[in-house]
Amino acid sequence: MQVELEKLDGLKRKLKVTLPADQVTAAYEKRLTEVAKQINMPGFRPGKVPLDIVEKKHGSGLKDEVAGNLMQDSFEKALQENNINIAGQPHVHPAKLEKNTPFEYVAEFEVYPEVVLKDLQGEKLDRLTSEVTEADLTKMLEKIQRQQADWAEVERDAKDGDRLLIDFVGTLNGEMFEGGVAKDFSLELGSKQMIPGFEDG
């Protein structure tokens, strides 16, 4: 197998692969023999159809099949041998496969860019630190307490810190809008999670 790699613009590459005639002929005749053993034709015993008759009837399709298999196997091998890391699907231009003739094709594709890691020895790194204050801890504990609190109904007017289940309908210029309607919506008074003035109502 002969491989020629050409660098095009940017990350584009062109790979030309040529397979020797003896490899091509051997692959084609092997597939032709396999098919001859499987087909039935009037006037011949099963599996005993002469190869020249099988080739005349199925040769064109078998050549395309063998060409596809040869391209797939040789392309993968060429990528491995040349350490090519292909990105995406290649665009392949195959030649017509013929017995006793070298088979060649051209594949165009893009590769991943090479990433060069910098030697960090001797580099000074700044360590980021975060200071947690007593106020931060108190605020977080209060938040956890509110989340884990057991709620009970009370017989008095609502005040900040109470959780309400409310139904509401929002309008814009007198028209209802998407997302502006809710039923049994949970709201903690004083949380200011809604638009300004919402809790005043």
C-alpha positions in Angstrom: 0.0 0.0 0.0 1.3 3.4 -1.0 0.2 6.5 0.9 0.7 10.2 0.0 -0.4 12.8 2.5 -0.7 16.5 1.4 -1.4 19.4 3.7 -4.0 21.9 2.3 -5.3 25.1 3.8 -5.6 25.2 7.6 -6.6 21.9 9.0 -7.5 20.3 5.6 -5.6 17.3 4.4 -5.6 15.1 1.3 -4.7 11.5 1.4 -4.0 9.5 -1.7 -3.9 5.7 -1.2 -2.8 3.2 -3.9 -3.3 -0.5 -3.5 -1.2 -3.0 -5.6 -2.9 -4.9 -8.4 -2.3 -8.4 -6.8 -4.1 -7.3 -3.6 -7.0 -5.9 -5.6 -7.3 -9.0 -7.7 -7.1 -11.4 -4.8 -9.8 -9.5 -2.9 -12.1 -9.5 -5.9 -11.6 -13.1 -6.8 -12.2 -14.2 -3.2 -15.5 -12.4 -3.1 -16.4 -13.7 -6.5 -15.8 -17.3 -5.4 -17.9 -16.8 -2.2 -20.8 -15.5 -4.3 -20.5 -18.4 -6.8 -21.0 -20.9 -3.9 -24.2 -19.2 -2.8 -26.2 -18.5 -5.9 -28.4 -20.9 -7.9 -28.9 -20.6 -11.7 -30.9 -22.8 -14.0 -28.8 -25.4 -15.7 -26.2 -25.6 -12.9 -26.0 -27.4 -9.7 -26.1 -25.2 -6.6 -22.7 -23.7 -5.9 -21.3 -25.0 -9.2 -21.9 -21.9 -11.4 -18.8 -21.1 -13.4 -17.0 -17.9 -12.2 -17.1 -16.3 -15.6 -20.9 -16.5 -15.7 -21.1 -15.2 -12.1 -18.8 -12.3 -13.0 -20.8 -11.4 -16.1 -24.0 -11.3 -14.1 -22.8 -9.8 -10.8 -19.3 -8.4 -11.5 -20.1 -4.7 -11.5 -21.8 -4.9 -8.1 -19.1 -7.0 -6.6 -16.4 -4.6 -7.8 -18.2 -1.8 -6.0 -18.5 -3.9 -2.9 -14.9 -4.9 -2.9 -13.8 -1.4 -3.6 -15.7 -0.1 -0.6 -14.2 -2.8 1.7 -10.7 -2.1 0.5 -11.1 1.7 1.0 -12.5 1.3 4.5 -9.7 -1.1 5.6 -6.8 0.7 4.0 -8.0 4.2 5.0 -8.1 3.2 8.7 -4.7 1.6 8.4 -3.3 4.7 6.7 -4.6 7.0 9.4 -3.0 4.8 12.1 0.3 4.5 10.4 0.6 8.2 9.8 -0.8 9.2 13.3 -3.7 11.2 11.7 -6.5 12.3 14.0 -9.3 12.9 11.6 -12.2 15.3 12.5 -15.5 14.4 10.9 -16.3 12.3 7.9 -13.8 12.2 4.9 -14.9 13.0 1.3 -13.6 10.1 -0.8 -13.0 10.2 -4.6 -12.6 6.5 -5.7 -11.3 5.2 -9.0 -13.0 2.3 -10.8 -11.8 -1.1 -9.5 -10.5 -3.4 -12.2 -8.7 -6.8 -11.9 -5.0 -6.9 -12.4 -4.8 -3.1 -12.0 -3.7 -1.0 -9.0 -6.7 0.6 -7.2 -6.3 4.2 -5.9 -8.5 6.7 -4.2 -8.2 10.2 -2.7 -9.7 11.2 0.6 -10.1 14.8 1.7 -10.8 15.6 5.4 -9.9 17.9 8.3 -7.8 17.0 11.3 -8.0 18.2 14.9 -5.5 21.0 15.7 -2.4 20.0 17.6 -2.4 21.2 21.2 1.1 21.9 22.6 1.2 21.9 26.4 3.5 24.4 28.0 6.1 23.2 30.5 4.9 24.6 33.8 8.0 23.8 35.8 9.3 27.0 37.5 6.0 28.8 37.0 4.5 30.6 40.0 0.8 29.9 40.6 -1.5 32.1 42.6 -3.6 30.1 45.1 -7.1 31.4 45.3 -8.6 31.4 48.8 -12.1 32.2 50.0 -12.8 33.5 53.5 -16.1 32.5 55.1 -17.2 35.1 57.7 -19.6 34.5 60.7 -22.2 36.6 58.8 -22.0 34.2 55.8 -22.4 31.2 58.1 -25.3 32.7 59.9 -27.0 33.6 56.6 -26.6 30.1 55.3 -27.9 28.5 58.5 -30.9 30.7 58.4 -31.6 29.7 54.8 -31.3 26.0 55.7 -33.6 26.5 58.7 -36.2 28.1 56.5 -35.9 25.3 53.9 -36.3 22.6 56.6 -39.0 24.3 58.6 -42.3 22.7 59.5 -45.1 25.0 58.4 -48.5 25.2 60.2 -51.6 27.3 59.6 -52.1 30.3 61.9 -55.2 32.4 62.7 -53.8 35.9 62.2 -52.8 38.3 59.5 -49.8 37.3 57.4 -46.4 38.9 58.2 -42.8 38.7 56.9 -41.4 35.3 57.2 -44.8 33.6 56.7 -45.2 31.2 53.8 -48.4 31.6 51.8 -50.1 29.5 49.1 -51.6 31.9 46.7 -53.4 32.0 43.3 -52.7 34.9 41.0 -53.3 36.1 37.5 -50.8 38.6 36.0 -51.8 41.0 33.1 -49.8 43.3 30.9 -51.7 46.3 29.5 -54.9 44.5 30.6 -54.0 41.3 28.8 -52.9 38.0 30.3 -49.5 36.7 29.3 -47.7 33.4 29.3 -46.3 32.4 32.7 -48.4 35.0 34.5 -50.9 32.6 36.0 -50.3 30.3 39.0 -52.4 28.2 41.5 -51.2 27.2 45.0 -48.0 29.2 44.4 -45.7 29.1 47.5 -44.4 32.5 48.5 -42.5 33.6 51.6 -43.4 37.1 52.6 -40.4 39.4 52.7 -38.3 37.2 50.4 -38.8 39.7 47.5 -38.7 36.9 45.0 -41.4 38.5 43.0 -41.6 41.8 41.1 -41.7 45.0 43.2 -45.1 45.7 44.7 -46.3 42.1 44.4 -46.2 41.4 48.1 -48.0 44.7 48.9 -51.2 43.3 47.5 
